[in-house]
Structures are given as C-alpha cells and as structure tokens.
Amino acid sequence: MQNYAQSDAELAEILEGKQRRREQLIFAVNRASPGELQGPAERLREVMRKPPGEKSRQRLPRPKFLNE
C-alpha cells in the first residue's frame, strides 16, 4: 500500500509543477507586448496551416453503438 501513496505523492508533485509552469507562461504572455507576440503567433499559424494540395481530412464516422 505504501507504493500507492508514494506514486500519489509523485503524481501530485508532477501536477503542481505543470500548474506552476502554466501560470508562468500565462504571466509571460500577459506581460508581452503585441509586437513580441506577433512573431510566435505567425510561426504557429504556419505550422497549423494545411500544406498546399493536401486533401481535406476525412472525419471518422460515429461509433455504431452510439447510433443505436
């Protein structure tokens, strides 16, 4: 049973670290000027853009058990 308590503590530590990093990123973005955000925003748009000539992605149908 002690192993579970230890892994729960490790999970809590990981989640706390993720929360701290998320808050730091939000704080940094909020303090940044629009000019500082423009370059990274454009790079994100380029990455997210569909390459020319690529077909649109086909959506997966709903699982059959949901149609019943």
C-alpha positions as CSV (number, residue, x, y, z in Angstrom):
1,M,0.0,0.0,0.0
2,Q,2.9,2.3,0.6
3,N,3.8,2.2,-3.1
4,Y,0.5,3.7,-4.0
5,A,0.9,6.6,-1.5
6,Q,4.3,7.3,-2.9
7,S,3.1,7.3,-6.5
8,D,0.1,9.5,-5.5
9,A,2.6,12.0,-4.0
10,E,4.7,11.9,-7.1
11,L,1.7,12.5,-9.3
12,A,0.7,15.4,-7.1
13,E,4.2,16.9,-7.4
14,I,4.1,16.5,-11.2
15,L,0.7,18.2,-11.4
16,E,1.9,21.0,-9.1
17,G,4.9,21.6,-11.4
18,K,2.7,21.6,-14.5
19,Q,0.4,24.2,-12.8
20,R,3.3,26.4,-11.9
21,R,4.7,26.3,-15.5
22,R,1.3,27.0,-16.9
23,E,0.9,30.0,-14.7
24,Q,4.4,31.3,-15.6
25,L,3.6,31.0,-19.3
26,I,0.3,32.8,-18.9
27,F,2.0,35.6,-16.9
28,A,4.7,35.9,-19.6
29,V,2.2,36.1,-22.4
30,N,0.1,38.7,-20.5
31,R,3.2,40.9,-19.9
32,A,4.4,40.6,-23.6
33,S,3.6,43.4,-26.0
34,P,1.7,42.7,-29.2
35,G,4.9,43.1,-31.2
36,E,6.6,40.4,-29.1
37,L,3.7,38.0,-29.7
38,Q,3.3,38.6,-33.4
39,G,6.3,36.5,-34.5
40,P,5.5,33.4,-32.4
41,A,1.8,33.7,-33.4
42,E,2.7,33.8,-37.1
43,R,5.0,30.7,-36.7
44,L,2.1,28.9,-35.1
45,R,-0.2,29.8,-37.9
46,E,2.3,28.5,-40.4
47,V,2.6,25.2,-38.6
48,M,-1.1,24.8,-38.3
49,R,-1.8,25.7,-42.0
50,K,-2.7,22.8,-44.3
51,P,0.0,22.2,-46.9
52,P,-1.0,23.2,-50.4
53,G,-2.6,20.4,-52.4
54,E,-3.4,18.3,-49.3
55,K,-6.9,16.8,-49.3
56,S,-9.2,17.7,-46.5
57,R,-9.2,15.1,-43.8
58,Q,-11.9,12.6,-43.7
59,R,-13.9,12.6,-40.5
60,L,-14.4,9.3,-38.7
61,P,-18.0,8.1,-38.5
62,R,-19.7,7.9,-35.2
63,P,-19.3,4.5,-33.4
64,K,-22.1,2.2,-34.3
65,F,-23.1,1.7,-30.6
66,L,-23.9,5.4,-30.4
67,N,-26.2,5.2,-33.4
68,E,-28.5,2.6,-31.8
